[in-house]
Amino acid sequence: MNSEHADILNALDQMQKSPHYAARRSILAQAEQLIVAQERELATHEWIKCSERLPEKDQRVLYYFMVVGIHAGRFKYGTCQGDALFASAAGFLSGDVTHWMPLPEAPK
């Protein structure tokens, strides 16, 4: 090993012993954990058919109505037999809603 390589290895060793290096590695590890958690959360937010399952009462959701598209609102009541009622500022929609998905949590 020549002296240039030895100097590089020595500098790396000193850097790894630095408290700043440990803090940086900790921040990078936390960021990686957040990214993994967000990817998991996004993977769970898929459209759910109303015929398969409905949201909890008063749960905030996105819901899909074929004629006018996507709305945000709350599930009010109903069954998977086409009588589900969703409410938003635009009004109420029932049997024409085909799919829904939960809204993500608000940022912290």
N, C-alpha and C positions, 0 to 999 in steps of 0.2 A: 504494500500500500504506500503510495507516495504521500508527501506532506500535504498536498492540496486535498486529497481524499480524507486524510486524518483531520484536517482543519474543518472540513464539512461535517464529518461525523461528530467532532467535538462540539461544533455549533448546534447541531441537531440535538445532541445530548443536553446541552445547556438550555436550549429552547424548551425541551420537554420537561425540564425541572422548574421552569418559570411558572409562577402562579397565573400569569396571563394565559399561558398555553392551556393549563388545566381549565380555566374559566371558559376559554374559547371552545375547547372540546366539549365541555358541559353544555354550552349554548347550542352547539351543533347537534349534540345528541338529543336535546329537548326539541329542537326544530324538526329533526327527523321523526321523533315520536308524534309530534303534532301533524306532520304530513301524513303519516301512516293512519292516524286516527281520522283525519279528514277524508282520506281515501275510503276507509271503511264506512264512514257515515254516508258519503256520497253513494257508495255501492248499495246501501240499504234504501236510498230514496229513489225508488222506482214506482212507476204507475201501477196502481192496484185496481183490478176490476171490481166494480161495485157488486157484481154478481158473485164474487168470491168472498169479499170481506168488506165491512164498512168501518169507518173511524169510530172512536169513542164519542159519546155525546159532548157537544160543544168544543170538540177538538178543532184547532185551526189547521186548515188543509188547503192545498190547491186542488181544484176539481175541474174535470173536463166535460164540456157540453159540446157535442159534435157541431151544432149550428154556429155557435159564437166563440168557441175555443175555451181558453183557460181562465179561470177566476180564482181568486183567493177568498176564503170565507170560512164558515164554521158548519160542521155537520150538526143537524138538529135532531133528527130521529128517523126511524124507518128500518126496513129489513132489506135483505139482498134480493127481494122479489120485485124490485122496481118502484117501490114507494118511498125511497130515501129522500129526505128533504135537506138541502144545503142552503145556507143564507149568506148573503154578502151585502155590501152597501148598494149594489145594483138590484137587489131583490132576492127572490127565492127561486130555486130550481129543484125539481124533483125527479121523476122517472127518466128524464132525458140525460141525466148525468151518468156517464159510462165508466169513468175512472177517477181516481183521486190519489194524492200522495201527501204524507205529512210535511208540514213546513219545518225547516231546520230551526234549531234553537237560535235565539237572538245572540249577537256577539257580546262578549264579556269585556 
